[in-house]
Amino acid sequence: MAKITNSKTKGVLAAKLAIEKKGENVILLDIRKITTIADYMLVLSCTSTKHTQGIAAFIKESFENKKIKLLSIEGFNEGSWILLDYGDIIIHIFDQPLREFYQIENLWKDGKQVKLDKII
């Protein structure tokens, strides 16, 4: 299987995987013009810590199968906010109350939201 190297393709794939596992309010932001930390940021909510952990594990395993290297993972054991860092994409998986509290997508509001309904 060919390695996926395009950052947008990775972001869309992560969004599809999250939606497949019932991730909620899935938002993919193109942040290339406002930062150098990553090209895309995926933000989504879950209904419980088991749900966040399940989606994180599913994305991680699916990306491993496609030879996409995980650079860092944070918060998996706690499960209320899990961050997966793939270098060019960063994935934030929140339980709903914590997402409402931090409103991370508002911190990155200058990023361009990718219209997932046209892609997925």
C-alpha positions as CSV (number, residue, x, y, z in Angstrom):
1,M,0.0,0.0,0.0
2,A,1.4,3.4,-1.0
3,K,2.1,5.8,1.8
4,I,-0.2,8.9,2.0
5,T,2.0,12.0,2.0
6,N,-0.5,14.8,1.3
7,S,-1.5,16.6,4.5
8,K,-5.1,17.4,3.3
9,T,-5.6,13.7,2.3
10,K,-4.5,12.7,5.8
11,G,-6.8,15.2,7.4
12,V,-9.8,14.1,5.4
13,L,-9.0,10.5,6.1
14,A,-8.8,11.2,9.8
15,A,-12.2,13.0,9.6
16,K,-13.7,10.0,7.8
17,L,-12.4,7.6,10.4
18,A,-13.7,9.8,13.2
19,I,-17.2,10.1,11.6
20,E,-17.2,6.3,11.0
21,K,-16.8,5.8,14.8
22,K,-19.5,8.4,15.6
23,G,-17.3,11.4,16.3
24,E,-19.4,14.5,16.7
25,N,-19.1,18.0,15.4
26,V,-16.0,17.1,13.3
27,I,-14.2,20.1,12.0
28,L,-11.1,20.1,9.8
29,L,-9.2,23.4,9.7
30,D,-6.6,24.4,7.1
31,I,-4.1,26.3,9.2
32,R,-1.3,26.6,6.7
33,K,-1.6,30.3,6.3
34,I,-1.6,31.1,10.0
35,T,1.0,28.8,11.6
36,T,4.0,26.6,10.9
37,I,3.1,24.0,13.5
38,A,0.9,22.0,11.1
39,D,-1.0,22.2,7.9
40,Y,-4.4,20.9,9.1
41,M,-6.1,20.5,12.5
42,L,-8.9,18.1,13.1
43,V,-11.2,18.8,16.1
44,L,-14.0,16.5,17.2
45,S,-16.2,15.6,20.2
46,C,-17.1,12.3,21.8
47,T,-19.6,11.2,24.3
48,S,-17.3,9.6,26.9
49,T,-13.7,8.8,27.7
50,K,-14.1,5.3,26.2
51,H,-15.4,6.9,23.0
52,T,-12.4,9.3,22.8
53,Q,-10.0,6.5,23.4
54,G,-11.7,4.3,20.9
55,I,-11.6,6.9,18.1
56,A,-8.0,7.7,18.9
57,A,-7.0,4.0,18.8
58,F,-8.9,3.5,15.5
59,I,-7.3,6.5,13.8
60,K,-3.8,5.5,15.1
61,E,-4.2,1.9,13.9
62,S,-5.6,2.9,10.5
63,F,-2.8,5.4,10.0
64,E,-0.2,2.8,11.0
65,N,-1.7,0.5,8.4
66,K,-1.1,3.2,5.8
67,K,2.5,3.8,7.1
68,I,1.6,7.3,8.5
69,K,4.0,7.9,11.4
70,L,2.6,9.2,14.7
71,L,5.0,11.7,16.3
72,S,3.3,12.1,19.6
73,I,0.2,11.2,21.5
74,E,-1.0,13.0,24.6
75,G,-3.9,12.4,27.0
76,F,-4.9,8.9,25.9
77,N,-5.0,7.3,29.5
78,E,-7.1,10.2,30.8
79,G,-9.3,10.2,27.7
80,S,-10.9,13.6,28.1
81,W,-8.7,15.3,25.6
82,I,-6.5,13.2,23.3
83,L,-4.0,14.8,21.0
84,L,-2.5,12.9,18.0
85,D,0.4,14.7,16.4
86,Y,1.3,13.6,12.9
87,G,3.5,16.6,12.1
88,D,1.5,18.0,9.3
89,I,-1.9,17.3,10.9
90,I,-2.9,17.6,14.6
91,I,-6.0,15.8,15.8
92,H,-7.8,16.9,19.0
93,I,-10.4,14.4,20.3
94,F,-12.4,15.9,23.2
95,D,-15.1,14.8,25.5
96,Q,-17.9,17.3,24.9
97,P,-17.7,19.3,28.2
98,L,-14.0,19.9,27.7
99,R,-14.4,20.9,24.1
100,E,-17.0,23.4,25.2
101,F,-14.7,24.7,27.9
102,Y,-11.6,25.2,25.7
103,Q,-13.3,26.0,22.4
104,I,-10.1,25.3,20.6
105,E,-11.5,25.8,17.1
106,N,-12.2,29.4,18.1
107,L,-8.5,29.9,19.0
108,W,-7.8,28.9,15.4
109,K,-10.8,30.8,13.8
110,D,-8.5,32.4,11.2
111,G,-8.0,28.9,9.8
112,K,-10.1,27.9,6.8
113,Q,-12.7,25.3,7.5
114,V,-12.6,22.4,5.0
115,K,-16.1,21.6,3.8
116,L,-16.2,17.9,4.7
117,D,-19.7,17.4,3.4
118,K,-18.4,17.9,-0.1
119,I,-15.5,15.5,0.3
120,I,-16.9,12.7,2.5
